[in-house]
Amino acid sequence: MANKPKFAVGTIVKLKSGGPEMTVQKAMVNTSDQFTGSYRCQWFAGKKAEADIFPEDSLEVVQPEAKGE
């Protein structure tokens, strides 16, 4: 279990195995207010909003694409 979240709310992430870009919605905490090592992320599948919980180790930050190169 991680002590502090690696990703802030609003960070754009994706699964290391691939898939859509997702936005970190919430770092999950237990009843003692300790980070559990997981995040609730949201994304769009077409026009439908989806959300699920993913472990930190399965996620990576999406690097912004360079513009005008």
Secondary structure, 3 states (H helix, E strand, C coil): CCCCCCCCCCCEEEECCCCCCEEEEEEEECCCCCEEEEEEEEEEECCEEEEEEEEHHHEEECCCCCCCC
